[in-house]
Amino acid sequence: MGELALALLGAAVVALTWASVITTVVVPRRSRARVSRAVDALVNGVYRTVTRGLGDYASRDRWLASQASATILAQLVAWLVLFYVGFALMLLPFDHRAVGHAFAQAGSSMFTLGYAGPNSAPLTAIDYVAAATGMIVVALQVGYLPTLYAAFNRRETEVTLLVSRAGSPPWGPEILARTRFGIPEGGTGVDMAGFYEGWERWAADVAESHTNYPILTRFRSPHELSSWLVALLAVLDSAALWLALAPGTAPTIQCRLCLRMGFTALRSIAASVGLEVDEDPDPDSPLQLSYDEFQSGVARISSTTFATERAPEVAWPDFRGWRVNYESVAYALADRLDAVPGPWTGPRSTGDKAVEPKRPQNRLPTPYSDR
């Protein structure tokens, strides 16, 4: 009876592990697989412990760049170990030799080594299933990688393009300031309607991919001062600032749709990684961003030829009403992922101070007549 109970336990382990594999890499829907969550928490804990003593963000970023890959490998190892234990327990009632032989036979079958063959029909059937399982799981994991990297490349293309518009790390007020870079007073500047339409679609793509495959949130941008999360936050802030400061010239529909899709994406991603989300925040709730910080952003915008229609104190309630939809969830994600501490991205548990955006110098050639 004891061996039969262990065999049933082994069958349950195999079934639950298969459920984890299928929901994680096959079914295009948010997964709540406990194995994947446990592995992510374990690997994240290890990386947090290792990087805790590193005082600067750049050093931590270099370490954290490998976290996503380590999590994927650890997840594969966890699945294989669970299958190995599960099939070994299933073999116990039919393998009348030592317990160690059942484990040896399970390993031999799963990795198709063939050094411990079966000697009865039940053992043969279990060995065949174990062998197929080992090959299929590895193949699924290998096939899973191109999907992840394709989504990563789509995400990072727009993040990289944003550097010329928003600095590095990106900042919402910088986006509006640069729409008027080199444009004389009264000029139209850059057409931003298409920009916000593109980021609306980008947010929808990221929401779909990062919710279905949460490991993508761990993939860091190639440049240490870039981050998909900080980039999205900067775009949303620029849209909210424009609607608050100059509603008459803002591409209203595109800004509103971008904001809506942006904070919807952030909420979906946050929920998929286990963060609490307020689906209906009060627009009169206070912000963590201070009014003084808001004024500094408005000052940056006003330093260019960008024409504002409202004073900062008048625009503040509207801006706050927009930002309350995404601020808390963006800040929680930024701290969870240790994103680059750009301006207006919230406090960090690491104590990092905000990094000012790097701006290219406006260097002009000397006129020929002055040489």
Secondary structure, 3 states (H helix, E strand, C coil): CHHHHHHHHHHHHHHHHHHHHHHHHCCCCCCCCHHHHHHHHHHHHHHHHHHCCCCCHHHHHHHHCCHHHHHHHHHHHHHHHHHHHHHHHHHCCCCCCCHHHHHHHHHHHHCCCCCCCCCCHHHHHHHHHHHHHHHHHHHHHHHHHHHHHHHHHHHHHHHHHCHHHHCECCCHHHHHHHCCCCCCCCCCCCCCHHHHHHHHHHHHHHHHHHHHCHHHHHCCCCCCCCCHHHHHHHHHHHHHHHHHHCCCCCCHHHHHHHHHHHHHHHHHHHHHCCCCCCCCCCCCCCCCCCHHHHHHHHHHHHCCCCCCCCCHHHHHHHHHHHHCCCHHHHHHHHHHHCCCCCCCCCCCCCCCCCCCCECCCCCCCCCHHHC
